[in-house]
Amino acid sequence: QQQVKQSPQSLIVQKGGIPIINCAYENTAFDYFPWYQQFPGKGPALLIAIRPDVSEKKEGRFTISFNKSAKQFSLHIMDSQPGDSATYFCASSPSNTGKLIFGQGTTLQVKP
Amino acid sequence: DAGVIQSPRHEVTEMGQEVTLRCKPISGHNSLFWYRQTMMRGLELLIYFNNNVPIDDSGMPEDRFSAKMPNASFSTLKIQPSEPRDSAVYFCASTLGGGNSYEQYFGPGTRLTVT
């Protein structure tokens, strides 16, 4: 199976809130799990990524939580700001391929 | 570095016409990916190359689509003949490849409209 399922499809939070976006993958042979951020009219850009040998990774206000047994991972955005309003994509990579299989995306709106 | 360069940025064409999209990857990167983005289907991987060799083209929708990478600094995605359902944003991405270098750098995309 090569699917990556992402939820929710859209999310609205107030400034300072903590939006959480979830992803589930099916193939245990995936070994790299990035999150990409995309602004309108731009290409996606890497935000943060994790490997399955750790359960959590934090970079600034962004944290990935990874649950290998459940085949799920999530993105948390601490102290969200209006500038974080964008579309977020999770992805998974089959081992030793470098290719990415993307989730459907989550449109986040952070209200001032 | 200028990043991944794609041209044209916008393309409007009539059904049945040939369309060629172009990509220049980041210098030194040895893997190149072509994606298509639509509201309905999200970001789909069409094809990717390692060291100019096509590795996986299972995402190419049909024979109307073809991609080439004649050298390390240039790739094309061709649609012939184009159809309205091909309307989408097409992205090219490149990565250093190998080892742990999986970060993909995306270009700005080409917005294709087929009327």
Interface residues (C-beta under 8 A of the other chain):
Chain A: Y32 P34 G41 K42 G43 P44 A45 L46 A49 F89 S93 T97 G98 K99 L100 I101 F102 G103 Q104 G105
Chain B: V4 S31 F33 G42 L43 E44 L45 Y48 N50 I55 D56 F91 A93 T95 G97 G98 S101 Y102 E103 Q104 Y105 F106 G107 P108 G109
